[in-house]
Amino acid sequence: MGIQDIIEGKKQWRAHVARVKALPPDYQIVYKEMQKYLFKVGPIGLADGGLLPGIIDFFEEGVAAGKGVLELIGNDVAAFCDDLIKDSHTYADAYQESTSGKSSTDEE
């Protein structure tokens, strides 16, 4: 990873954060909780993928439609996040594989 990649990554992250700050306060609170949860248990490629920007897109559409954030995701933020990543390889999966001696390519 070169210096240009780092600079470009920072620009993208700043643009991402600016989109979050443009959301109404209740959306921002829920987004930050989702982000915290996903960074803790989420998919291994979270930083490289489109999940977080996709959530912001979804929230921006909800704001444009005049809906409250809980109307979009429900009352259980963790359950909503779990549903988003249900088919993704997570850090928890990787940990379980490392402790059991299995890899994701092993046959059961």
N, C-alpha and C positions, 0 to 999 in steps of 0.2 A: 504494500500500500504506500503510494507516494504522497508527497505533500499536497499535490493537487487534489487527490482523492479525499484527503482529510478536510481540505478547505471546502470542497464541494459538499461533503457530508455535513459539515457545519452549516453551510448555507441552507441545505435542505431541511435540517433540523430546526433552524431559526424560522424558516417559512412555515413549518409544521406548527411550531409553538405559537406563531402569530395567528394561524387559523384557529387554534384552540382559544386564544385570548379574545377572538372576535365573536365567539359563541356567547349566548346569555349565561349569567352566573350559575344557574342550576345545571346547565349542560356541562359547564367547565368542571364543576365539582364531581359530577358523575364520570366524566371523561378521565379526570385525574385518578379517581378510585379504580376505574377499569385499567388504566395504564399501570398503576401500582400493582394490581392483581396480576396482570398479564406479564409484567417484568419478573414477578416472583415465580409464577408457575407456568407461564405461557410457552408457546412454541419456540423451538430452538432458533429458528430463522426470523424471529420477531423484528429485530432491528433492520433486517434486509428486505423484509416482505412488505406487503401492502395492507396489512391488517389495521394498523393504527390510522393511516390516511383514509382507509375505507370506513372506519368508525366515524371519523370527522365528516366524510362525505354524507354518511347516513344521518348524522346529527344536523348538518346544514340543511338537508332536505326536510328534516323534522321541524326545524326552526321556520323554514320557508312555508311549511304547511300549517304553521301556527300550533303545533302540538307540543305538549310538555315532554320532557325527557323520559319520565316514567311511563307515559303513554306508549313510547316507542319500545322501551326495553323491559318494562315491568318493574316490580318492586325489589327483585333479587338480582343485584348487579353481578354477583359471582356466578349465579346460574346462567345468566345471559352470556358472560364471558366463557364459561365452560362449554356452552353450546357452540360458540364461535370457533373454539379450538378443538372440538371433539375428535376430529379426524387428523389432527396435527401431532407430530412427534414432539413431546414436551420434555423439559428438563427432568421432570419426575420420571418419565419413561426411561430416559437415558440413565438416571441414577439407579432405577430398579434393575435395568439390564446390567449395569456395571457391578452391582452387588450380587446378582444371580449368575454372573458369568456368561450371560447370553448377549448376543448382539441382535440388532433388528433384522439381520439377514439370516439368522439361524432358523431352521425348520423346527417346528414343535411336533 
